[in-house]
């Protein structure tokens, strides 16, 4: 299996196509994010029979997105970016960049920012800094959401929650 930056492109692409080298490991194995994206594009073409020629490749700083924005990149798209705001949050004004192709979205968010400012601003609370993959629950207020969170996390409620049977 290829495991050094000196391996040939053909050998690396073949290893990705065969499953011997997972695509998500290209950056760490090659230590070259741009090369990893280029070889991933070729492996994708071979696996699917379709290329991504219409997807821009040149002009992206692949090092800058590593571990930040996107996993297993094969290119990028250009999106218009507008700015909404200022958003008064925690006593500070923020101008919010928004990449979108939805007409009127930035203007709508901008109106929301003005409404938030007119009502005294918004305040944030960080309950926990983590990534979650869980069901969403809609509640009438942030206060009710915080109460539900505390209830669900309280050890004393575990038995009660475990006893509830699925209703659907």
Secondary structure in CASP SS format (residue, H / E / C, confidence):
PFRMAT SS
TARGET T0000
AUTHOR 0000-0000-0000
METHOD secondary structure of the structure
MODEL  1
X C 1.00
X C 1.00
X C 1.00
X C 1.00
X C 1.00
X C 1.00
X C 1.00
X C 1.00
X H 1.00
X H 1.00
X H 1.00
X H 1.00
X H 1.00
X H 1.00
X H 1.00
X H 1.00
X H 1.00
X H 1.00
X C 1.00
X C 1.00
X C 1.00
X C 1.00
X H 1.00
X H 1.00
X H 1.00
X H 1.00
X H 1.00
X H 1.00
X H 1.00
X H 1.00
X C 1.00
X C 1.00
X H 1.00
X H 1.00
X H 1.00
X H 1.00
X H 1.00
X H 1.00
X H 1.00
X H 1.00
X H 1.00
X H 1.00
X H 1.00
X H 1.00
X H 1.00
X H 1.00
X H 1.00
X H 1.00
X C 1.00
X C 1.00
X C 1.00
X C 1.00
X C 1.00
X C 1.00
X C 1.00
X E 1.00
X C 1.00
X C 1.00
X C 1.00
X C 1.00
X C 1.00
X H 1.00
X H 1.00
X H 1.00
X H 1.00
X C 1.00
X C 1.00
X C 1.00
X C 1.00
X C 1.00
X C 1.00
X C 1.00
X C 1.00
X C 1.00
X C 1.00
X E 1.00
X C 1.00
X C 1.00
X C 1.00
X C 1.00
X E 1.00
X E 1.00
X E 1.00
X E 1.00
X E 1.00
X E 1.00
X E 1.00
X E 1.00
X E 1.00
X C 1.00
X C 1.00
X E 1.00
X E 1.00
X E 1.00
X E 1.00
X E 1.00
X E 1.00
X E 1.00
X E 1.00
X C 1.00
X C 1.00
X C 1.00
X C 1.00
X C 1.00
X H 1.00
X H 1.00
X H 1.00
X H 1.00
X H 1.00
X H 1.00
X H 1.00
X H 1.00
X H 1.00
X H 1.00
X H 1.00
X H 1.00
X H 1.00
X H 1.00
X C 1.00
X C 1.00
X C 1.00
X E 1.00
X C 1.00
X C 1.00
X C 1.00
X C 1.00
X C 1.00
X C 1.00
X C 1.00
X C 1.00
X C 1.00
X C 1.00
X C 1.00
X C 1.00
X C 1.00
X C 1.00
X C 1.00
X C 1.00
X C 1.00
X C 1.00
X C 1.00
X H 1.00
X H 1.00
X H 1.00
X H 1.00
X H 1.00
X H 1.00
X H 1.00
X H 1.00
X H 1.00
X H 1.00
X H 1.00
X H 1.00
X C 1.00
X H 1.00
X H 1.00
X H 1.00
X H 1.00
X H 1.00
X H 1.00
X H 1.00
X H 1.00
X H 1.00
X C 1.00
X C 1.00
X C 1.00
X C 1.00
X C 1.00
END
